[in-house]
Amino acid sequence: MGADSEALDLFLNNYASDDAHLIAQALVPLNPNREDAHSLGFSVAELAEQKRDVELASALKWAYENTPCAICRCRVVEQLAILQQLDDALLYECEFDAEECIRAFAKKQREAA
């Protein structure tokens, strides 16, 4: 990956909804190192914030599972909630996240339900 870990940034200006499936397919088989996982997770979160496409849910879930960055995981969880794609299993996992803001967000989501 290396320099290619920022390739998702190309979609920021050229994204179409059909691209979400291709992005998810490309991410799933990857086993990135910490730096690449962070770059990819950041890019997925950025893309989801800008495009607000429910089709990006699979890529966002991949990012949550793979990024070591608590800030990126928090952004991902917020985007999944906005897209109404924060399922019970991931919400439960969020309750045990190392990051306190994610745990608090999950608790708030559970109380609201």
C-alpha positions as CSV (number, residue, x, y, z in Angstrom):
1,M,0.0,0.0,0.0
2,G,2.3,2.8,1.1
3,A,1.7,5.7,-1.2
4,D,-1.5,4.1,-2.5
5,S,-3.0,4.3,1.0
6,E,-4.2,7.8,0.1
7,A,-5.8,6.7,-3.2
8,L,-9.3,7.0,-1.7
9,D,-8.8,10.8,-1.6
10,L,-9.3,10.8,-5.4
11,F,-12.9,10.0,-4.8
12,L,-13.5,13.2,-2.8
13,N,-13.9,15.1,-6.1
14,N,-15.0,12.2,-8.4
15,Y,-17.3,10.1,-6.3
16,A,-20.4,8.3,-7.6
17,S,-22.6,6.1,-5.5
18,D,-21.6,3.0,-7.5
19,D,-18.0,3.6,-6.3
20,A,-18.9,2.6,-2.7
21,H,-19.2,-1.1,-3.6
22,L,-15.8,-1.0,-5.3
23,I,-14.2,0.8,-2.4
24,A,-15.6,-1.8,0.1
25,Q,-14.4,-4.7,-2.1
26,A,-10.9,-3.2,-2.3
27,L,-10.7,-2.7,1.5
28,V,-12.1,-6.0,2.8
29,P,-9.1,-8.2,1.8
30,L,-6.5,-5.8,3.1
31,N,-4.4,-6.3,6.2
32,P,-2.8,-2.9,6.5
33,N,-0.1,-1.8,8.9
34,R,-1.0,0.9,11.4
35,E,-0.1,3.8,9.2
36,D,-1.9,2.6,6.2
37,A,-5.0,1.6,8.2
38,H,-5.0,5.1,9.6
39,S,-4.7,6.7,6.2
40,L,-7.4,4.6,4.7
41,G,-9.7,5.0,7.7
42,F,-9.3,8.8,7.6
43,S,-10.1,8.9,3.9
44,V,-13.2,6.7,4.3
45,A,-14.4,9.0,7.1
46,E,-13.7,12.1,5.1
47,L,-15.5,10.7,2.1
48,A,-18.5,9.7,4.1
49,E,-18.7,13.2,5.7
50,Q,-18.6,14.9,2.4
51,K,-20.9,12.5,0.4
52,R,-23.3,11.2,3.0
53,D,-24.0,8.1,1.0
54,V,-25.5,5.1,2.8
55,E,-23.7,2.9,0.3
56,L,-20.4,3.7,2.2
57,A,-21.6,1.9,5.3
58,S,-19.5,-1.2,4.5
59,A,-16.3,0.8,4.0
60,L,-17.1,2.8,7.2
61,K,-17.5,-0.5,9.2
62,W,-14.1,-1.7,7.8
63,A,-12.6,1.6,8.9
64,Y,-13.9,1.2,12.4
65,E,-12.5,-2.3,12.7
66,N,-9.1,-1.5,11.3
67,T,-8.0,2.0,12.1
68,P,-5.9,2.4,15.3
69,C,-7.0,6.1,15.5
70,A,-9.6,6.9,18.1
71,I,-10.5,10.2,16.4
72,C,-11.1,8.4,13.1
73,R,-13.2,5.7,14.8
74,C,-15.3,8.4,16.4
75,R,-15.9,10.1,13.1
76,V,-16.8,6.7,11.6
77,V,-19.3,5.9,14.3
78,E,-20.9,9.3,13.9
79,Q,-21.2,8.9,10.2
80,L,-22.8,5.4,10.6
81,A,-25.3,6.9,12.9
82,I,-26.1,9.8,10.6
83,L,-26.6,7.2,7.8
84,Q,-28.7,5.1,10.1
85,Q,-26.3,2.2,9.6
86,L,-25.0,1.8,13.1
87,D,-26.3,-1.7,13.8
88,D,-26.7,-3.2,17.3
89,A,-23.6,-5.4,17.0
90,L,-21.3,-2.5,16.2
91,L,-23.1,-0.3,18.8
92,Y,-22.5,-3.0,21.4
93,E,-18.8,-3.1,20.4
94,C,-18.6,0.7,20.7
95,E,-19.6,0.4,24.3
96,F,-16.3,-1.3,25.0
97,D,-14.1,0.9,22.7
98,A,-10.9,2.2,24.3
99,E,-11.9,5.7,23.5
100,E,-14.3,7.3,26.1
101,C,-16.0,9.6,23.5
102,I,-17.1,6.5,21.5
103,R,-18.3,4.7,24.7
104,A,-20.3,7.8,25.6
105,F,-21.7,8.1,22.1
106,A,-22.8,4.4,22.2
107,K,-24.5,4.9,25.6
108,K,-26.3,8.0,24.3
109,Q,-27.5,6.0,21.2
110,R,-28.7,3.1,23.3
111,E,-30.6,5.5,25.7
112,A,-32.2,7.2,22.7
113,A,-33.5,4.0,21.2
